Amino acid sequence: MEKRSDLLSFGALAVISAALFSGHFGVGDVIFPPILGKGAGAAWFTAAMGYGIINSLGVLVAYLAVARQQKTLLEMSSRTLGRAFGVVFTTICMLIIGPVFILPRVSSATHEMAVALFFPDFPLVATLAVFFVLNYWVACNRAQVIDRLGKVLSPALIVFMAILIIKGIVSPIGPVPATGCENPLADGVINGYNTMNALGAALFGGWVLKELHMRGITDKDAQTLNLFYIGPAVALALLVTSTGITYLGATAATVFPEADIGAYTVLIAEGVLGAVGKAVFALLLAFACFTTSVGLTSTAGDVFQEMSGGKLQYKAIVAVSSVVGFGIGTIGLGKIVGYTVPWLMLVYPAIIVLLVGSLFDFDKFKPALQGAIVTAVILSIGDFLGAMGMADNPFSSLTAKLPLGGQGLGWLVPALVVGALAMLFAGRSKK
């Protein structure tokens, strides 16, 4: 069979896919699945599937949407509800997934879960300083970011995670508890929100389009073809690793019942692989956090440069992102995780609706997409306020009564209904 000239070589596709996987696989994918498995007990697989719905399936949909539309998140959101909405929405998403939430989270996690394990007196500020100096150095050269991630850092991360999961399955730390949380699927969904991977993929999609262009793949059909290989590979890798780590979390529940969210995965690595495993895990966790930081910092450079029409320069954005990440990172991992959740519950439903809608003929389904996005945003307010500590509000009461409200998906059915009605009325008005 003749090789398609518009398809990158297997090696190039593997490098890009590995770089994207390492960009997604950060501290969230390290700390949330084990805690999820710990709480789910015997229902760990159901919890893992809830996690996968938001995390892996969301990533797949995001890359397929970018492949289908050949547009960045800014372009897709602007075309749906206008330029002003597109700029505001993309800015909020990029700040959440970049310098305000993720960069501080991965940098502080590197200190608390890696450096402090072996050097407890080493100051947090010093760790952050080294982290973000290196972050700027790797991310500032846009042409080499993917290769540095995909050829150097990602393979070590992937190999270690494979060893940890396989060893933990073959020789479990302990028995899986017979009981667990009452609603494992909902817990999985909420933990899937926490990783922000679907949101990250929506932004990484534009980053990949630029990377393909830099590699000489400029034809839109050729870019779509390559994305149809890259997207599923990344989503599948995330699904396999998160499911495996959720299982490890379930097996360690009775062995480390009092471990908190930061220490639990470290204890699992030590339990599975011994003292060497703990040391290697600390190193690989630092790699995972660092690769995520570099990927998102570079993506922020692309997004804000595009949004400003080139007025903001890539290197300047990378520098500012690094400085902001350093400043917020000083408050510590626990507080950062706490203030992240409400904002994710507010924007995630809208991003999911936008991406799923972008898989179809936009001109035909635009009214449905507009109605569904507005509905998703309105019904997400209740979850947002609840996560902010204001559970007793009219929005939360309404969402709880809706189908799937108990699973954190109360917005889903109304968004589908409003979208269908919008299509119906739009069709009648045309007639």
Summary of the structure (lengths in Angstrom):
residues: 431
radius of gyration: 21.1
end to end distance: 49.3
largest distance: 72.6
contacts: 1656
relative contact order: 0.18
helix: 80%
strand: 0%
